[in-house]
Amino acid sequence: MATRVIIYDCDGVLIDSRQSNEAFYNHILARFGLPAMDPQQLEVVHVSTSEQAIDYLFAGTPFRGEAQAYQRGVDNRPFITLLRLEPHVRETLIKLRPTYSTAIATNRGRSLLPILRHLGLEGLFDLTVTSYQVLRPKPHPECLLKILGHFRLDPEEALYIGDSEVDRLVSLKAGVPFVAYKNPWLKACYHLKDHLELLQFLGKDEEG
């Protein structure tokens, strides 16, 4: 069955957000007098929703409720400036369209659209599904099922590009073929080191 929609995770796939996420959550921890994250904590929050990250970081403290309220009001703009676009993302998206529909399924929330505007990706996706638009964020497959329903497609007509075990599990649960980005240890139907390699996988002429 032919692929008709390419679905992307955001963090670690479209953008290098590790520095931004580290600064954001360390800012919140410092606000409540707690130490900065260690590398293991950063790995966890990197694939979590903001609510999940705060619950994890503030577990066992008396500040969890206050921290949740605080993170919802934090100005994201200083942290968005720390984001970096992964190489060849924009070029690949332009070449994919209009042959393929494109979408994002992410555990990010309100910050996604400002990020797309900041990095010049606005208008290159037909649909975006954030943690604010589902009842059950990843690793539940609701985000992918929502996208399949929107385009009226079978799972085999989509690809999901992710970089984590959470992404692999989401694809598996939704029945969508999984493409791993910069993570050769994940089980996937294809592994990408660069976004332009997706065009080769799809059999698309890079010069077209």
KERO-508932 format. One line per 4 residues: number of its first residue (from 1); their letters; for each residue x, y, z of C-alpha. Coordinates in Angstrom, 3 decimals. Layout:
BEGIN
NUM	A	X Y Z | ...
This chain:
BEGIN
1	MATR	0.000 0.000 0.000 | 1.462 3.363 -1.008 | 2.540 5.908 1.588 | 0.366 8.998 1.552
5	VIIY	1.204 10.872 4.759 | 4.516 11.450 6.548 | 4.104 12.035 10.290 | 6.922 13.550 12.318
9	DCDG	7.762 13.647 15.980 | 9.061 17.098 16.915 | 11.832 17.046 19.532 | 14.929 15.219 18.378
13	VLID	13.547 14.801 14.850 | 12.562 18.190 13.442 | 14.436 20.189 16.061 | 17.387 19.817 18.395
17	SRQS	15.666 20.876 21.598 | 17.858 19.339 24.282 | 19.489 22.617 25.301 | 16.133 24.404 25.294
21	NEAF	14.387 21.700 27.353 | 17.258 21.625 29.818 | 17.102 25.397 30.305 | 13.294 25.399 30.609
25	YNHI	13.013 22.728 33.288 | 16.096 23.880 35.186 | 14.509 27.329 35.306 | 11.400 25.860 36.929
29	LARF	13.423 23.745 39.368 | 15.460 26.792 40.378 | 12.256 28.773 40.916 | 11.422 26.333 43.721
33	GLPA	14.950 26.049 45.086 | 15.648 22.587 43.687 | 18.882 21.424 41.974 | 19.274 21.220 38.219
37	MDPQ	18.439 18.008 36.360 | 20.937 15.196 36.032 | 21.422 13.483 32.624 | 18.923 10.724 33.428
41	QLEV	16.216 13.238 34.316 | 16.886 15.139 31.088 | 16.378 11.944 29.079 | 12.976 11.413 30.732
45	VHVS	11.634 14.944 30.308 | 12.856 15.062 26.700 | 10.133 12.599 25.637 | 7.437 13.726 28.110
49	TSEQ	4.635 16.240 28.055 | 5.287 19.296 30.211 | 2.763 17.999 32.760 | 4.430 14.573 32.856
53	AIDY	7.857 16.195 33.193 | 6.798 18.343 36.152 | 5.115 15.386 37.865 | 8.346 13.426 37.439
57	LFAG	10.737 16.182 38.509 | 8.670 17.289 41.514 | 7.596 13.846 42.759 | 8.059 13.646 46.513
61	TPFR	8.251 17.431 46.943 | 5.568 19.767 48.300 | 5.795 21.945 45.185 | 4.276 19.777 42.466
65	GEAQ	0.949 21.616 42.228 | 2.592 25.029 42.320 | 5.143 23.942 39.736 | 2.405 22.766 37.372
69	AYQR	0.647 26.116 37.665 | 3.921 27.958 37.162 | 4.989 26.037 34.046 | 1.659 26.773 32.358
73	GVDN	2.382 30.500 32.599 | 6.081 30.546 31.751 | 7.018 32.713 28.766 | 8.435 30.207 26.243
77	RPFI	10.108 32.798 24.027 | 13.544 32.844 25.717 | 13.729 29.055 25.471 | 12.535 28.901 21.854
81	TLLR	15.593 30.925 20.835 | 17.757 27.985 22.021 | 16.173 25.597 19.514 | 17.996 24.490 16.390
85	LEPH	16.446 23.045 13.244 | 17.793 19.638 12.271 | 19.731 19.687 8.958 | 17.746 19.648 5.702
89	VRET	14.309 19.594 7.375 | 12.828 22.489 5.418 | 14.318 21.313 2.127 | 12.914 17.810 2.626
93	LIKL	9.446 19.036 3.563 | 9.276 21.264 0.484 | 10.244 18.343 -1.765 | 7.712 16.015 -0.139
97	RPTY	4.828 18.332 -0.856 | 2.424 18.099 -2.608 | 3.026 14.408 -3.337 | 2.641 13.547 0.351
101	STAI	0.645 15.060 3.167 | 2.708 15.978 6.226 | 1.799 16.043 9.904 | 3.292 16.297 13.391
105	ATNR	2.423 14.084 16.368 | 4.176 15.376 19.472 | 3.978 15.508 23.244 | 4.682 19.223 23.065
109	GRSL	1.794 21.507 23.919 | 1.277 25.242 23.422 | 4.880 25.827 22.355 | 4.619 23.954 19.034
113	LPIL	3.116 26.671 16.836 | 5.486 29.418 18.082 | 8.367 27.028 17.390 | 7.203 26.365 13.822
117	RHLG	6.919 30.108 13.214 | 10.332 30.814 14.746 | 12.068 28.170 12.642 | 10.311 28.987 9.375
121	LEGL	8.273 25.762 9.196 | 4.829 27.322 9.396 | 2.683 26.230 6.460 | 4.716 23.086 5.739
125	FDLT	2.413 20.764 7.699 | -1.185 19.869 6.878 | -1.969 18.875 10.465 | -0.353 19.130 13.890
129	VTSY	-1.452 17.121 16.919 | -0.026 18.151 20.292 | -0.568 16.835 23.806 | -3.262 19.499 24.197
133	QVLR	-5.336 17.925 21.415 | -5.543 14.382 22.760 | -6.866 12.851 25.950 | -3.971 10.383 26.142
137	PKPH	-0.542 11.598 25.012 | 2.279 9.330 23.868 | 3.008 6.500 24.457 | -0.732 6.057 23.772
141	PECL	-1.301 5.972 19.966 | -4.217 8.439 20.053 | -2.144 11.126 18.288 | -1.421 8.868 15.299
145	LKIL	-4.966 7.511 15.180 | -6.270 11.074 15.149 | -4.091 11.890 12.139 | -5.111 8.718 10.285
149	GHFR	-8.750 9.585 10.905 | -8.285 13.132 9.647 | -6.813 11.933 6.334 | -9.058 8.841 6.191
153	LDPE	-6.084 6.535 5.752 | -5.152 3.025 6.804 | -2.086 2.726 9.084 | -0.042 1.223 6.251
157	EALY	-0.509 4.438 4.246 | 1.485 6.454 6.789 | 5.029 6.644 8.121 | 5.954 7.927 11.562
161	IGDS	9.442 9.345 12.019 | 10.712 9.352 15.595 | 13.884 9.094 17.608 | 12.905 7.328 20.830
165	EVDR	11.516 4.078 22.176 | 8.320 5.949 23.016 | 7.915 6.817 19.334 | 8.540 3.222 18.297
169	LVSL	5.877 1.993 20.707 | 3.365 4.576 19.484 | 3.895 3.409 15.906 | 3.608 -0.230 16.899
173	KAGV	0.343 0.324 18.777 | -1.150 2.311 15.882 | 0.086 -0.137 13.237 | 1.989 2.626 11.434
177	PFVA	5.399 1.782 9.900 | 8.178 3.380 11.928 | 11.230 5.234 10.629 | 13.985 5.924 13.181
181	YKNP	15.923 9.187 13.024 | 19.528 9.231 14.287 | 18.931 6.233 16.539 | 20.295 3.009 15.012
185	WLKA	19.390 1.006 18.125 | 15.642 1.315 17.514 | 13.819 -1.398 15.588 | 12.432 0.299 12.484
189	CYHL	11.596 -0.307 8.832 | 14.209 2.287 7.906 | 16.898 4.346 9.656 | 17.671 7.947 8.750
193	KDHL	20.907 9.774 9.467 | 19.721 12.809 7.512 | 16.250 13.971 6.501 | 17.124 13.938 2.801
197	ELLQ	17.528 10.152 3.022 | 13.754 9.923 3.407 | 13.398 10.971 -0.226 | 15.542 8.030 -1.276
201	FLGK	13.486 5.676 0.882 | 10.304 6.900 -0.747 | 11.808 6.545 -4.198 | 11.454 10.240 -4.881
205	DEEG	13.862 12.017 -7.217 | 15.794 14.455 -5.035 | 16.177 16.825 -7.928 | 12.429 16.936 -8.464
